[in-house]
Amino acid sequence: MTQANYSLKKRLLKWISIPVLVSAALIFLIAYIFSWHEIEEVYDAQLVHSAKTLLQLTEHEIREQESINIGTENPNLQHRYENKTAFRIWKNDRIVLQSSKAKDFINVEAPPGFSKQTIKEKPWRFFVFIDAKNNIKIETSERYSIRYELIGQLMTSLAIPMAILIPLLLVIVWIGVRQSIMPIISLSTEVDTRKIDDLTAIKGHDIPREIMPLVDAMNRLFIRIGDSFRREREFTDHAAHELRTPLAAMKTQTQVLLKKAYSMPECRDGLDNLNATIDRTTHLVEQLLSLARLQNDIPPMEKTNLSHLARDAAEQILPVAEMKGQSLRIDIAPNVEIEGHPDSIYILLHNLLDNAVKYTPQGGNISFTLDDGKKIVISDTGPGIADSDKSRVFNRFVRVDKTGQVGSGLGLSISQWIAETHKASLTLKDDQPNGLIVELSFR
């Protein structure tokens, strides 16, 4: 079972973002725990300090008087936290002094030390200090909401920067990851857009060290493929050359035998078939030689008069068309120039015209035009090519014709290769009511 492909960018983002988010959550949790602990310590210390201060301030008066009057409270000195704090002082188990908020603490008796009490459904923190020698009890208290508010402010002061910085950090990480894998995307695009015959080494510019082993491996693969293609082309070239001589001898012998068997009909049919077979084989060998010759080296480009080449190819094919009683209409714009390889372009035009003449029936019509826009159009009144076969006919040794014409299945493959070498487009279209239109456009 094959493992599904995964996104490297998503995996990197996940491995970076999740630890960042988890770390931020842990920092927030640890900060909360430590802050709460320290706030508890500070506020508890404040309750103890307040109790001791009250004892020192009131101890003398409490021993001499039964009660202490603190007078009327000044409203200008009130604070918003004042109704959240309270104190009470006992002498001989009787309250001698208490704050205004402590009047709500009826029937509330906190044990010595720290304790938590609920008053009117609100949690309070109490501290009770007992002076056993003078029988005095000091009670200080405050609402837990004071502590909650402080811890909330501290956590908010931590959360707001984190809420800003963490998304910013994730964006920076996303941009960084995206930029880091751009060389891989560029490498993929470069390889994907290469022509089938481009086996040059990939340049190592702006490629991460981690990717270089893959690039080196691909370059070594290109070398092996190039060697394989070279050996294939050399074999084709050598084989075609070696076949030309015996085929020429066979052709000569067959023609001699045909002359001798002129009065022998029973032998002439077989010799005619043999002669046609030799013609097909010779045509195949010539096409193989052309393909090997073209593909052995990248043809040098130069300023080329396309009009002259088109006219030469048309004049070369015209006698064959006249022998079949075909009408070949030629309309070539003068002095159309392109950057190209003259010999290759001539082979391309000759192949396309040869196909048009070959597959157009006796007495058919063929049109060959070249306009000022460097566009060549060849139309015929032959059987045409089915839509399902239009892309296949550019492959080597593929023939979809059922008329029995002599052919190797290499002509359109060679034409397509030459067109791609010159960055030209070669397309096949239907001609109405029947036939084929070949369009060749140069840049």
C-alpha positions in Angstrom: 0.0 0.0 0.0 1.5 3.3 -1.1 1.9 6.1 1.3 0.0 9.2 0.4 1.9 12.3 -0.7 2.3 15.1 1.9 3.0 18.8 1.7 6.4 19.7 2.9 5.3 23.3 3.6 2.3 22.1 5.7 4.5 19.7 7.6 7.1 22.4 8.4 4.4 24.9 9.4 2.9 22.2 11.7 6.2 21.3 13.3 7.0 25.0 14.0 3.5 26.4 14.7 2.3 23.7 17.1 5.4 24.0 19.4 5.1 27.8 19.4 1.4 27.6 20.3 2.0 24.9 23.0 5.0 26.9 24.4 2.8 30.1 24.5 0.1 28.2 26.4 2.6 26.7 28.8 4.1 30.2 29.4 0.7 31.6 30.0 -0.2 28.8 32.5 3.1 29.0 34.3 2.8 32.8 34.5 -0.7 32.4 35.9 0.4 29.9 38.6 3.4 31.9 39.7 1.5 35.2 39.6 -1.4 33.8 41.7 1.1 32.4 44.2 3.0 35.7 44.6 -0.3 37.7 44.7 -1.5 35.4 47.5 1.7 35.9 49.4 1.7 39.7 49.0 -1.9 40.2 49.9 -1.7 37.8 52.9 1.4 39.6 54.1 -0.6 42.9 53.8 -3.4 41.4 55.9 -0.9 40.4 58.6 0.8 43.8 58.5 -2.6 45.5 58.8 -3.5 43.4 61.8 -0.2 44.2 63.5 -0.5 47.9 62.7 -4.1 48.0 64.1 -2.9 46.3 67.3 -0.1 48.7 67.8 -2.3 51.7 67.2 -5.2 50.7 69.3 -3.6 48.5 72.1 -3.3 51.3 74.6 -6.8 52.7 74.1 -8.4 49.2 74.2 -6.8 48.4 77.6 -8.1 51.7 79.0 -11.5 52.0 77.3 -14.4 49.7 76.6 -14.8 51.0 73.1 -13.1 53.2 70.6 -14.8 55.8 68.5 -13.1 56.4 65.2 -15.3 59.3 64.2 -17.1 60.1 61.0 -15.4 58.8 57.8 -14.3 61.3 55.3 -15.9 60.5 51.9 -13.1 62.2 50.0 -10.7 59.7 51.3 -12.7 56.7 50.0 -11.3 54.3 47.5 -13.1 52.0 45.2 -11.5 49.0 47.0 -12.6 50.3 50.4 -15.8 48.3 50.4 -13.8 45.2 49.6 -11.7 45.4 52.8 -12.7 45.3 56.5 -11.4 44.8 60.0 -12.7 44.1 63.4 -11.1 44.3 66.9 -12.3 42.3 69.9 -11.6 42.8 73.6 -12.8 40.0 75.9 -14.9 38.6 73.0 -16.6 41.9 72.4 -16.2 44.1 69.4 -14.6 47.4 70.4 -13.8 48.7 66.9 -14.8 47.7 63.3 -14.9 49.2 59.8 -18.2 50.1 58.2 -18.0 47.0 55.8 -17.5 44.7 58.8 -21.0 45.4 60.0 -22.1 42.8 57.4 -20.1 40.1 59.1 -22.8 39.1 61.5 -22.4 35.6 62.8 -19.1 35.2 61.0 -16.3 34.0 63.3 -13.1 33.2 61.5 -10.6 30.9 63.1 -7.1 32.1 64.0 -4.7 32.5 61.1 -5.8 32.5 57.5 -9.2 31.3 56.3 -11.7 31.6 53.5 -15.2 32.8 54.3 -18.3 33.3 52.2 -20.3 36.4 53.0 -23.3 37.3 50.9 -22.2 34.7 48.3 -18.9 36.5 48.0 -15.6 34.9 48.9 -13.4 36.7 51.5 -9.9 36.2 52.8 -9.6 36.5 56.6 -6.7 36.8 58.9 -7.2 36.6 62.6 -4.4 37.5 65.1 -5.0 36.8 68.8 -3.1 38.6 71.6 -3.7 36.1 74.4 -1.9 38.2 77.0 -4.3 41.2 76.7 -7.2 39.1 75.4 -7.4 41.1 72.2 -8.3 39.7 68.8 -7.6 41.5 65.5 -9.4 40.5 62.3 -8.5 41.8 58.9 -10.2 40.7 55.7 -10.6 41.5 52.0 -12.6 40.3 49.1 -10.9 37.8 46.8 -12.1 39.9 43.8 -9.2 42.3 44.5 -6.8 39.4 43.9 -8.8 38.2 40.9 -8.8 41.6 39.4 -5.0 41.9 39.8 -4.3 38.5 38.4 -6.7 39.3 35.5 -4.8 42.5 34.7 -1.5 40.7 34.9 -2.7 38.0 32.6 -4.2 40.5 30.2 -1.0 42.4 30.1 0.7 39.1 29.1 -2.0 37.9 26.8 -2.3 41.1 24.7 1.4 41.1 23.6 1.1 37.3 23.0 -2.0 37.8 20.9 -0.2 40.3 18.8 3.2 38.6 18.6 2.2 35.0 18.2 0.1 35.6 15.0 2.9 37.9 13.7 5.5 35.2 14.5 3.3 32.6 12.7 3.1 34.9 9.7 6.8 35.3 9.7 7.3 31.5 10.0 4.8 31.0 7.1 6.7 33.5 4.9 10.1 32.0 6.0 8.9 28.4 5.2 7.4 29.6 1.9 10.6 31.4 0.9 12.7 28.4 2.0 10.9 26.0 -0.3 10.8 28.4 -3.2 14.1 26.9 -4.6 12.4 23.5 -4.6 9.4 24.9 -6.5 11.7 26.7 -8.9 13.7 23.5 -9.5 10.4 21.6 -10.1 9.3 24.2 -12.6 12.6 24.2 -14.4 12.6 20.4 -14.8 8.9 20.4 -15.7 9.2 23.0 -18.5 12.3 21.4 -20.0 12.0 20.1 -23.5 12.3 16.3 -23.9 15.8 16.6 -25.5 17.2 19.1 -22.9 19.5 17.0 -20.8 21.9 19.8 -19.7 22.9 19.8 -16.0 20.8 21.7 -13.6 22.6 24.8 -12.3 23.3 24.9 -8.5 22.4 28.6 -8.0 20.3 29.4 -5.0 19.7 25.7 -4.1 19.9 24.7 -0.4 22.6 22.3 0.6 20.0 19.8 1.6 18.6 19.7 -1.9 22.0 19.5 -3.7 22.2 15.7 -3.4 18.9 15.4 -5.2 20.1 17.9 -7.9 23.4 16.0 -8.3 21.5 12.7 -8.6 19.3 14.2 -11.3 22.3 15.6 -13.2 23.9 12.1 -13.1 20.6 10.7 -14.4 20.5 13.2 -17.2 24.0 12.1 -18.2 23.0 8.4 -18.3 19.8 9.2 -20.3 21.9 11.4 -22.7 24.3 8.6 -23.2 21.4 6.2 -23.8 19.9 8.6 -26.4 23.2 9.1 -28.0 23.8 5.4 -28.4 20.3 5.0 -29.8 20.8 7.7 -32.3 24.2 6.3 -33.3 22.7 2.9 -33.7 19.9 4.3 -35.9 22.4 6.3 -38.0 24.7 3.3 -38.5 21.9 0.9 -39.2 20.3 3.2 -41.7 23.7 3.8 -43.5 24.3 0.1 -43.6 20.9 -0.6 -45.0 21.1 1.9 -47.8 23.6 -0.1 -49.9 21.9 -3.5 -49.9 18.5 -1.8 -50.5 19.9 0.1 -53.5 21.3 -3.2 -54.9 18.0 -4.9 -54.3 16.2 -2.1 -56.1 18.5 -2.4 -59.1 18.1 -6.2 -59.2 14.3 -6.0 -58.9 14.1 -3.5 -61.8 16.3 -5.8 -63.9 14.0 -8.7 -63.1 10.9 -6.7 -63.8 12.2 -6.0 -67.3 13.0 -9.7 -67.9 9.6 -10.8 -66.5 7.7 -8.3 -68.8 6.2 -11.3 -70.6 5.7 -13.4 -67.5 2.5 -12.1 -65.7 2.7 -14.8 -63.0 6.1 -13.5 -61.9 5.5 -9.8 -62.5 2.9 -9.4 -59.7 5.3 -10.8 -57.1 8.1 -8.6 -58.4 5.8 -5.5 -58.2 5.1 -6.3 -54.6 8.8 -6.8 -53.9 9.6 -3.5 -55.6 6.9 -1.6 -53.5 8.3 -3.2 -50.3 11.8 -2.0 -51.2 10.4 1.5 -51.8 8.8 1.5 -48.4 11.9 0.2 -46.7 14.1 2.8 -48.5 11.7 5.6 -47.5 11.9 4.4 -43.9 15.7 4.3 -44.0 15.8 7.9 -45.4 13.5 9.1 -42.6 15.6 7.3 -40.0 18.7 9.0 -41.4 17.0 12.4 -41.3 15.9 11.9 -37.8 19.3 10.7 -36.6 21.1 13.5 -38.5 18.8 16.1 -36.9 18.9 14.8 -33.4 22.7 14.2 -33.2 23.3 17.9 -32.8 21.3 21.0 -32.0 21.1 22.8 -35.3 22.6 26.3 -35.4 20.1 29.1 -35.9 20.7 31.9 -38.4 18.7 34.4 -40.4 16.7 32.4 -42.9 14.5 33.4 -45.8 11.4 31.3 -45.1 9.8 32.3 -48.4 12.6 30.8 -50.5 12.6 27.6 -48.5 8.8 27.3 -48.9 9.0 27.9 -52.7 11.8 25.3 -53.0 9.8 22.7 -51.1 6.7 23.4 -53.2 8.6 23.2 -56.5 10.2 19.9 -55.4 6.8 18.4 -54.6 4.9 19.9 -57.6 5.9 17.2 -60.2 4.6 14.4 -57.8 1.3 16.3 -57.5 1.0 16.7 -61.2 1.6 13.0 -61.8 -1.5 12.3 -59.6 -3.5 15.0 -61.4 -3.7 17.1 -58.3 -4.1 20.9 -58.2 -1.5 22.5 -56.0 -2.2 26.1 -55.3 0.8 28.1 -54.0 0.6 31.5 -52.4 3.8 32.5 -50.7 4.4 36.0 -49.3 7.8 37.4 -50.4 10.9 37.9 -48.1 9.5 36.4 -44.9 12.5 35.9 -42.6 12.9 33.9 -39.4 15.7 32.7 -37.1 16.2 29.1 -38.0 18.2 26.2 -39.5 17.5 26.2 -43.3 18.1 22.4 -43.8 15.8 21.4 -41.0 13.0 23.8 -42.0 13.2 22.5 -45.6 12.8 18.9 -44.3 9.9 20.1 -42.2 8.1 21.8 -45.2 8.9 18.9 -47.5 7.5 16.3 -45.1 4.2 18.2 -44.6 3.8 18.8 -48.4 4.7 15.2 -49.1 2.0 14.0 -46.7 -0.6 16.2 -48.3 0.2 15.0 -51.8 0.5 11.4 -50.6 -2.9 11.2 -48.9 -4.9 13.4 -51.3 -6.7 11.2 -53.8 -6.2 11.5 -57.6 -7.5 14.8 -58.9 -7.7 16.4 -55.4 -6.8 19.9 -54.4 -4.0 21.1 -52.2 -3.3 24.6 -50.9 0.0 25.9 -49.6 0.2 29.4 -48.3 2.7 31.5 -46.3 1.6 35.0 -45.0 3.5 37.9 -43.6 2.8 36.7 -40.1 5.2 33.7 -40.5 2.2 31.4 -40.6 2.2 28.4 -43.1 -1.1 26.7 -43.9 -1.3 23.4 -45.9 -4.8 22.1 -46.6 -5.9 19.1 -48.7 -9.0 17.2 -49.7 -7.7 13.8 -48.4 -9.4 11.5 -45.8 -8.2 13.7 -42.9 -7.3 12.4 -39.4 -9.8 11.5 -36.7 -9.7 13.8 -33.6 -8.7 10.8 -31.4 -5.6 10.3 -33.6 -4.5 13.9 -34.1 -2.1 13.8 -31.1 -0.9 10.3 -31.7 0.3 10.9 -35.2 3.2 12.9 -33.9 4.6 9.8 -32.2 7.2 7.7 -33.9 6.1 4.9 -36.2 2.4 5.7 -35.7 0.3 5.6 -38.9 -3.4 5.9 -38.9 -3.9 6.0 -42.7 -5.9 3.1 -44.1 -5.4 3.9 -47.8 -2.3 1.7 -48.2 0.1 4.6 -49.0 3.8 4.1 -48.6 4.9 5.6 -45.2 7.2 5.0 -42.2 5.2 6.8 -39.5 8.2 9.1 -38.9 7.4 12.1 -41.1 5.1 14.0 -38.6 7.3 13.0 -35.7 10.3 14.6 -37.4 8.2 17.6 -38.3 7.1 18.1 -34.8 10.7 17.8 -33.5 11.9 20.4 -35.9 9.0 22.7 -35.1 9.7 22.4 -31.3 13.4 23.1 -32.0 12.4 26.4 -33.7 9.8 27.2 -31.0 7.1 27.0 -33.6 3.6 25.5 -33.2 2.4 22.7 -35.4 -1.4 22.0 -35.2 -3.8 19.7 -37.2 -7.4 20.8 -38.0 -10.3 19.4 -40.0 -11.0 20.8 -43.4 -14.6 20.9 -44.5 -16.3 19.0 -46.0 -13.3 16.6 -45.8 -9.5 16.8 -45.6 -6.9 18.1 -43.3 -5.4 21.6 -42.5 -1.9 21.8 -41.1 -0.9 25.1 -39.5 2.7 25.9 -38.8 3.4 29.2 -37.0 6.9 30.6 -36.4 7.6 33.4 -33.8 
